[in-house]
Amino acid sequence: MDSHISEFSYGYALTSELMALFALKPVGAPEFPTQNAEGKKGGGWDMKLPRVPVYLQFKCAARMIRRSAQEAAGFKSLPFYRMYLHRRDQSDQHQLLLDLEAQGKVVAYAAPGFSEADELNEAYSLDLVAGRSIFIRPSAIGPLTDDERHWVAFQTAPPMGVRCSEPHPLDFVLPEELFQPQRAAEWRRRHGRPQSESYGSVAEELLGIYERRRQSNLAHDRVANIRRVRERRTAPDFARLVARTLFQCELLILPA
């Protein structure tokens, strides 16, 4: 059964809850430079990030209710859910997220263990959207090596899942692990990432990852056109635009 909620509605509900539960900040709440800092590196347009950027890719999930489903034998009960990935020959979204994570960024897919609007409303009213969702790093799924259809089959209670079409178990990450500043900072240290970045450097890194992965005149032209928009945007808004436009990710900030 297809999902009857939109990724936009789910993303809004989840983001609102995460900001309340984990003190996440939406992009657009920077550390404003003092007057003395204007004109120096990190001042002016290129504002400093309040802490660690987090990239979330929202996916809605189809409810599977039949024992005849391919991966049903791996689950003790029904229903379970499928989070579909874009086919490699149709989109390089998953590979872009892998590239982003490989650069030491905190990146995760988020998908709900429900598929009806009333279930979303109930979870939202009880602050249980995150608790009834899965979070999974792109690296846990791994690269897509062919052009077949792939997906993640999962349940949230207890949390378990497999990557298909050829099933193998997957490890999820708990919200508490993903959205704790200390753990996120340690993740970045292991990847050699600086603890302090600017919105401008984040946007440029995203543009560079996209351009290197695409390696086409069309991609170079698209990046050039997006860079022209920067003149009309604040640094936080431009970073958010790049994350949404090229990576289909919501950019949130873990505070200090």
C-alpha positions as CSV (number, residue, x, y, z in Angstrom):
1,M,0.0,0.0,0.0
2,D,1.4,3.4,-1.0
3,S,1.9,6.1,1.6
4,H,-0.9,8.5,2.1
5,I,1.3,11.2,3.6
6,S,3.7,13.5,1.7
7,E,7.4,13.8,2.2
8,F,6.8,17.5,2.8
9,S,4.2,16.9,5.6
10,Y,6.4,14.2,7.2
11,G,9.5,16.3,6.9
12,Y,7.7,19.3,8.5
13,A,6.4,17.3,11.4
14,L,9.7,15.5,12.0
15,T,11.8,18.7,11.8
16,S,9.5,20.6,14.2
17,E,9.8,17.7,16.7
18,L,13.5,17.4,16.4
19,M,14.0,21.1,17.0
20,A,12.0,20.8,20.2
21,L,13.5,17.6,21.5
22,F,17.1,18.1,20.6
23,A,17.4,21.9,20.4
24,L,18.2,21.8,16.7
25,K,18.2,25.1,14.9
26,P,16.9,25.7,11.4
27,V,19.3,27.2,9.0
28,G,18.8,31.0,9.2
29,A,19.8,31.3,12.9
30,P,23.5,32.1,12.5
31,E,26.0,33.6,15.0
32,F,25.9,37.2,13.8
33,P,29.4,38.8,13.6
34,T,30.2,41.8,15.6
35,Q,30.9,45.1,13.9
36,N,34.7,44.5,14.5
37,A,34.4,41.1,12.8
38,E,33.0,42.6,9.6
39,G,35.4,42.3,6.7
40,K,37.4,39.6,8.4
41,K,37.4,36.0,7.4
42,G,34.2,34.4,8.8
43,G,32.5,37.8,9.0
44,G,30.1,39.6,6.7
45,W,28.4,37.4,4.1
46,D,30.3,34.3,5.1
47,M,28.7,33.8,8.6
48,K,30.0,31.2,11.1
49,L,27.8,28.2,11.7
50,P,26.5,27.9,15.3
51,R,27.8,24.4,15.5
52,V,27.5,21.1,13.4
53,P,25.4,20.9,10.2
54,V,23.1,17.8,9.9
55,Y,21.6,16.7,6.6
56,L,18.3,14.8,6.6
57,Q,16.7,13.2,3.5
58,F,13.0,12.5,4.1
59,K,11.5,9.4,2.6
60,C,7.9,8.2,2.9
61,A,7.3,4.5,3.2
62,A,4.9,2.0,1.7
63,R,3.0,-0.3,4.1
64,M,3.5,-4.0,3.3
65,I,0.6,-6.2,4.7
66,R,1.0,-9.5,2.9
67,R,3.1,-12.5,3.7
68,S,3.7,-13.0,0.0
69,A,5.9,-9.9,0.0
70,Q,9.5,-10.8,-1.0
71,E,11.1,-10.0,2.4
72,A,8.2,-10.8,4.7
73,A,9.9,-14.0,6.0
74,G,12.5,-11.7,7.8
75,F,9.8,-10.1,9.9
76,K,8.0,-11.8,12.7
77,S,4.8,-9.7,12.3
78,L,3.0,-7.5,9.8
79,P,2.9,-4.8,8.7
80,F,6.4,-3.7,7.7
81,Y,7.5,-0.8,5.5
82,R,9.5,-0.2,2.4
83,M,11.6,3.0,1.8
84,Y,12.4,3.0,-1.9
85,L,15.7,4.4,-3.2
86,H,16.0,6.1,-6.6
87,R,17.3,3.8,-9.2
88,R,20.9,4.5,-10.1
89,D,20.1,5.1,-13.8
90,Q,17.4,7.6,-12.9
91,S,19.1,9.6,-10.2
92,D,22.4,9.9,-8.4
93,Q,20.8,11.1,-5.2
94,H,22.0,8.2,-3.1
95,Q,25.5,8.5,-4.4
96,L,25.6,12.2,-3.7
97,L,24.6,11.5,-0.1
98,L,27.3,8.9,0.2
99,D,29.8,11.5,-1.1
100,L,28.5,14.0,1.4
101,E,28.9,11.5,4.3
102,A,32.3,10.5,3.1
103,Q,33.4,14.2,3.6
104,G,32.6,13.8,7.3
105,K,29.1,15.3,7.2
106,V,26.3,14.0,9.5
107,V,23.8,12.6,6.9
108,A,20.8,10.3,7.3
109,Y,17.7,9.1,5.6
110,A,14.6,9.5,7.8
111,A,11.5,7.4,7.1
112,P,8.3,6.9,9.1
113,G,7.0,3.5,10.3
114,F,3.5,4.6,9.3
115,S,1.8,5.6,6.1
116,E,-1.6,7.3,7.0
117,A,-2.4,10.9,7.7
118,D,-4.1,10.1,11.0
119,E,-1.0,8.2,12.1
120,L,1.2,11.2,11.4
121,N,-1.2,13.5,13.2
122,E,-1.3,11.2,16.3
123,A,2.5,10.8,16.3
124,Y,3.0,14.6,15.9
125,S,0.6,15.4,18.8
126,L,2.5,13.0,21.1
127,D,6.0,14.0,20.1
128,L,6.5,10.5,18.7
129,V,7.3,11.2,15.0
130,A,11.0,10.5,15.6
131,G,10.3,7.6,17.9
132,R,8.2,6.0,15.2
133,S,10.7,6.6,12.4
134,I,14.0,5.1,11.3
135,F,17.2,7.0,10.7
136,I,19.9,5.4,8.6
137,R,23.2,6.6,7.3
138,P,23.7,6.3,3.5
139,S,26.9,4.3,4.3
140,A,24.8,1.6,6.1
141,I,23.0,1.0,2.8
142,G,26.2,1.2,0.8
143,P,26.6,2.1,-2.9
144,L,24.1,0.9,-5.6
145,T,26.2,-1.1,-8.0
146,D,23.5,-1.8,-10.6
147,D,20.5,-0.1,-12.2
148,E,17.9,-2.4,-10.5
149,R,15.3,-1.1,-8.0
150,H,16.5,-1.1,-4.4
151,W,14.8,-0.4,-1.1
152,V,15.0,-0.7,2.7
153,A,12.4,-2.9,4.4
154,F,12.0,-2.1,8.0
155,Q,10.0,-2.1,11.2
156,T,10.3,0.4,14.1
157,A,9.2,-1.7,17.0
158,P,11.6,-3.3,17.5
159,P,13.8,-1.4,15.0
160,M,15.1,-3.7,12.4
161,G,15.6,-3.6,8.6
162,V,17.2,-5.1,5.5
163,R,18.4,-3.7,2.2
164,C,16.8,-5.3,-0.8
165,S,16.6,-6.5,-3.6
166,E,19.1,-9.1,-2.3
167,P,18.4,-8.8,1.5
168,H,21.1,-8.1,4.0
169,P,20.7,-6.7,7.5
170,L,21.1,-2.9,8.2
171,D,22.1,-0.9,11.2
172,F,19.9,2.0,12.1
173,V,21.1,5.0,14.1
174,L,19.1,6.3,17.0
175,P,18.0,9.9,17.1
176,E,19.9,10.3,20.4
177,E,23.1,9.3,18.6
178,L,22.5,11.4,15.5
179,F,21.5,14.6,17.3
180,Q,23.8,14.7,20.2
181,P,26.4,17.5,19.6
182,Q,29.2,15.5,21.3
183,R,28.6,12.4,19.2
184,A,28.2,14.5,16.0
185,A,31.4,16.4,16.8
186,E,33.3,13.1,17.4
187,W,32.0,11.7,14.1
188,R,33.4,14.8,12.3
189,R,36.7,14.6,14.2
190,R,37.1,11.0,12.9
191,H,36.6,12.3,9.4
192,G,39.0,15.2,9.9
193,R,36.3,17.8,9.8
194,P,36.8,21.2,11.5
195,Q,34.6,21.9,14.5
196,S,33.7,25.4,13.2
197,E,32.6,26.1,9.6
198,S,30.9,28.9,7.8
199,Y,27.7,28.8,5.8
200,G,29.7,29.9,2.8
201,S,32.1,27.0,3.0
202,V,29.3,24.6,3.5
203,A,27.5,25.8,0.4
204,E,30.7,25.7,-1.7
205,E,31.5,22.2,-0.5
206,L,28.0,21.0,-1.5
207,L,28.4,22.6,-5.0
208,G,31.8,21.0,-5.4
209,I,30.6,17.5,-4.5
210,Y,27.7,17.9,-7.0
211,E,29.9,19.1,-9.8
212,R,32.6,16.4,-9.3
213,R,30.0,13.7,-9.2
214,R,28.1,14.9,-12.3
215,Q,31.2,15.8,-14.5
216,S,29.1,17.2,-17.3
217,N,28.6,20.6,-19.0
218,L,25.0,20.6,-17.8
219,A,26.1,20.2,-14.2
220,H,28.7,22.9,-14.5
221,D,26.1,25.3,-16.0
222,R,23.7,24.4,-13.2
223,V,26.3,25.1,-10.5
224,A,27.2,28.4,-12.2
225,N,23.5,29.5,-12.3
226,I,23.1,28.6,-8.6
227,R,26.2,30.6,-7.7
228,R,24.6,33.6,-9.3
229,V,21.7,33.3,-6.9
230,R,24.1,33.8,-4.0
231,E,24.2,37.5,-4.6
232,R,20.5,37.8,-3.7
233,R,20.6,35.5,-0.7
234,T,22.0,35.6,2.8
235,A,24.7,33.0,3.5
236,P,22.4,30.7,5.5
237,D,19.6,30.9,3.0
238,F,22.0,30.1,0.2
239,A,23.4,27.1,2.0
240,R,19.9,25.8,2.6
241,L,18.9,26.4,-1.1
242,V,21.9,24.3,-2.3
243,A,21.2,21.5,0.1
244,R,17.6,21.3,-0.9
245,T,18.1,21.9,-4.6
246,L,21.0,19.5,-5.3
247,F,20.8,17.0,-2.5
248,Q,17.1,17.1,-1.6
249,C,18.2,17.4,2.0
250,E,17.0,19.6,4.9
251,L,19.9,21.3,6.5
252,L,19.6,21.6,10.3
253,I,22.2,22.8,12.9
254,L,23.2,21.1,16.1
255,P,23.9,23.8,18.7
256,A,27.0,23.9,20.9
